[in-house]
Amino acid sequence: MILKTKILVLFFVVGIVLICGCVNNPAPDIYDRSCVSDEDCIFTCYCGAINKNEICNEPSGIMLKCLSEAVVKCINNTCYEWSEIPAAEWYELNKTKLAEDKLPADVFIGHTCPFLGLNLSNPNSKILEIASEHCADLDDDNLYDYLAINTKVNITETGNYLLTGILLSGENKICSEIKEISYSSVFVFPLYLEQGIRTIDLNFSGEEIYRKKQSGIYAINLSLCGMSNETIHFDSKTFNLSYYNYTQFQKPRAEIIEIYEYGEHINKDDLFDYLTIEVQLDVWKSGNYTIYGLLETEYHTSITEDKVETHLDKGKHNIKIRFEGTHIYKSKINGSFILNLELLDEFKTYNTSKYNYTEFQRPKVEFIGVFSDFADFGADSDNDGKYDYLVVNLGINVRKSGDYMISAWLQDMYGKDICYNIDRANKTRLFDSREIQNLTLYFDGISINDHGIDGFFKIGSLVIYDANDNVIDAIDNPYNTSFYKFTDFEPTSKITGFITDDRGQPISKTHIMLHSRFSSLGAGITDDKGYYSIGKIKKGNYTINILTRENPYLPDYENSINLAEGQTKKFNITINRQSIAIVRILDNENNSIIIDKNSEFIQLLSPKRFGGYTQEYSCAIDFCNYEGVNLKKGEYVFFIELQSDSQECTFRYIKNSGVQDYKTINLEKGKTNYIDLHLT
């Protein structure tokens, strides 16, 4: 992603120079159609519709209106995209936008200056001269870290300005420097210049100058652009500089010297598993390096990428960038590819040899398309007249048997997400065959009903993983379903309520689980007021569980609940606090000892609670790990639910069927008590 960002910035810089020197003629496209108002231009329909109110035939065969969030303008009865609006119209449009949004004028200058500059035959603020040029060696290694150009400008009106400099050697561009920062895809200028003669420093990287390997008399092309009140300022000049030899400047820590490419076989078949790019580096300073590679089609569509992170010592090194053959196969592109390499701040572009995609390895599993005439339908599993699932059948080609996971994301016709396929987390066993197989995807009907949108649905993305979570195949928007009403699907039920303790205090950050006999259906967590809500539930009988592991004085909770179709049920829960008793067994010297589980145990006697003598084998440190209770060696913990705020309980230490010691203690809710029993 770094590579793409820097390329875009470079395009912007070049664009300022190129656009200002030529006329901006928008290229005809789908928006170049007649219009009366902006509303006529807001659409993106790929079937040739004239405006958003026209009905068009989508590839799926469904007749739909063209709907979109695209932003275009109607100018002189013609629709234009923002990037294609004629220069003469930009200023008025921006003035209107400024008034509507109450934003500062300079927010829009970055886009308007390159266009409006065309109309300024007598610019106000001007570039005057190069005041000075000098080289700086920051680390005293006798190599220049940057070339500083001090530019003098005459600012006729106080305001925000952009100064762009492009360093040249002959007609070859070396590097550029822009005094600006990026903000929300618009340009905001940090150069606030008062009226008068001002000087601005532009610093050009010594490493970038060295990489261009251009010696001679340098020149600099300067562009000044700004806005004050409602006045646009633009000026551009080129100045000759001194003679420079690129070897005077800082050598990069590492640079790309040579690039080799070849198809690489790993398996025993005749297909390339990788397109391997061998990059020779000249490393000047030892350190950790990252080499990033992006493989694209000739139309700059991304195919695959790879990255190598490694430590390199000083000297020459060969690094291999490997592009997955399966990704190249799935591109279905024949011919030469574009290779983009990035090392530090160096970028190189290289055209590969010509390849046929069939020379590369096939994926283990590949999506083919629609499997049958009944590619999608609603399934009513409980015969109540509502669809429990939306079922979609797609075709796959399995080349290697194994366990796979299929993840599909269902969206509505406007691209809004609805739900994943319900079995996306489960492994599916697929077998190698010579024929296209059916892959059945199930989408939850309750989620579709809860989404509340009629229309066709589409699978936004479809991904298949192997048993090690590696992506085997992925495809975007592989299928659009038939038309459905959301009311065709099972309506959602919901459970809400408050969870408190026996004092009425809310129990926050507690997990609630709702599950049926066969599966877990929902989960929630209480807020600071003890409130919880679990939605998208089908009618039926459920068990509700509450896990209170964060608080050792609260026991876990379980109960049954029945939900009717479309019901929102309030279910408040009170959990009684419990008491904690930690029992220590001491020898004659009062040292804690570990009891023998085969011949020794601890009894908890509580007639009111347990109805007679009851033996409980408690948690011990060697087999109990309970959050909130820190046990030491020889300690045993009891979690006791009391019938009242306090209650007497008796603990007995039994060894070889004989009572060694006992103690009766009054326990209280929400408190921890220590009981010492002795070995006699």
Steps between C-alpha positions, in 0.01 A plus 500: 500500500795736554593460136157603378483802732832642386419444134176695545685791660747499209214505250352800679827694479547426133133576445541856627763573234333315216142607560593866534660493157217346307122522456283272712268317260287236675499163328156368407365230728171373640435836672534710182125506445231763495360624830286771650615480864769330708248233598497371141872426529506301825518139385737218407315254284705270281228420250493832315223681683462872434417599860422350836126475430544275198442127534790285386572130465776383735715195404299289744191561290331710769342827386619774733517874533851649491593603854834640612693728734717637217553877510478684167380842390265622229675787316354653185260202468788247508594259783863518616697312765675727749840425348374600152328830573633773267743740666275803448230341719719401796514834678123558508439142615750533782360834612157337531647204688681731741179686578305176557757326722647814663851364440812716460584586141845342510347152552411496130802679355701185440246385244410836349845659454624270221184575300448866580862578426420458133292817505753724681690693235606761759563319829505708817744330741817403309818295518788749491834316507719233654650677801758229569587133451720290725570138593485366857706214647320411823716205610848625399566216256595738214179417313207740468178393673290756315510785253330812641345755262398832659222657294390864517132578429293818497171449687253774407224378733527310830367146472578128463741391227649189342855508359605207282855438378617243245875447470623439144818393326465592134150378420511221759310548823708408807264552793230731632413685818155627595427726795165351603340230714223254414164510680191300413596467132499880462804727542545726802789743490734558792659799321312799631682794342465863596501772234850600385825343376538149653761226474421127507741207527454193282718204603569224247616160627864419429419127478235564235744714299761221520251237380428698181874497420474826304795742498510847342347842536176455696184707458191542713141548386297692761121539526329731749129459564277651767178671600431814699140609552353417156817562298689210343879540464710293261850536358757263348869556413812295421850597624843359422710383795868408542685196366469187717641148484261245645789326679527806725170401661412244766509145369185303597540235770402248234391513138372265231771410245359218283170316456461145368176304452405139434224249559582271793392137545447359851269208427583226252250611236578730206324805648673799657432525872649849509603783275828575675668840486864492607605847611869585538562762769806708574496556876716785626396487867414180689150487645145368470337546160158446343463430128142524375378379161167555325406315181243668273340453160587740220189695605641535855254256655660333801565124469704411807769634731788377715728648762838392639626632834859411581829618651770576244869567555702739287561368146297352214207267569241312292147506641214293359150646468256215429159561347253214547434315176139432602433874520638551151287210372187652657568833328440326165738756341746416224799713405755713678442607861604824671728453800522778759781475755551713810814520714522780756397805291604345169242382248569302185260386230583206276313319222526123521524256213176379342318214674182304448302468823453127429875455563440559870374277781124454543346561845401195705138615483363750248160668478340447159162674512133405529453125542140440389174657388396509868800709607311672784178434693343546844496198734222459760638234733218510758204538258371821658473686169816707552844434356754400762785525250593649166676219312751575222660230285831580333736284295854414609783304346692296761852398395617376839291326765509649848329700772404853397312795647271710283419858597234694308362844580139574401408857403185676389462652153655826623815331627410515871620201704245252643673187631757225441403147398403317818761221473797723410697394812456128433735285293349341192645183350540537123613221271701509180290427191503551126167683503369831632352447845220680683586728792194586709499816709240569769418854615300568814139598423462689828791728410342568159164584663670720758684689221161610363584551129307354204678418174764268365794407719858458393800318636742784559804281549570128494818358655618143549771408754696181549536329839787737587293815429685574176286666230456254212262702286308826532253675274294820535133523404474152344121479503172695525192316628139520390267764646378444859296693756662513842163400651534164318758405763471398865426801723746572778435459870691676775576467870591794725524568871707602800732282708543595868623338819286432808561857626360647175843611379554473121745234382698656216729348236344158547469261203161349412473201268182375336505153348261235383537126519725493196690828480587837653276769350593827661715679749492828685675693772350726766574871507572711810131486597485120467295521179537239224337435163522200266328525162462312170359192676258250356191396695545197728624369835844609618734476794648824628840486668679778682874479560620709795864398506608863543342499851576196722214590737241446224416145390426410138133502407282279277129507420251412224310747284242476219477756218202542267531609136598869477482540879714742703511347846615674816684260728649652816737283704611517863816314602561431869849578620696211638755462778856378452671274751869416467604200709861435600622167642788558745745253657626515862741780405222704333633435151247456218489148358353350184247229569486166325191500280471121527481482882430855618227754435325803645131495590271801502205443736208738464158348586307806381664506162588142422240306700739290710863401497633584156846439364636753253839453348616857464731675257868467588788698360627205296176460301300823544565829324223741593526867408488722810616229744872467557581166665826402662642153545284290733189721469155378389213730403121455540243721322188488719150625416336609826127511570533824697749781536690290756500131591693257719697230317723222628817379329655161582837356402472121443801270470477121467129519595581678827423861592829684552352841580186711451391861539167683489499855363243763414526581127369822338401571142763675292786432740802270516576296814814300587458177700802314648462127566778298664649158445499310834 
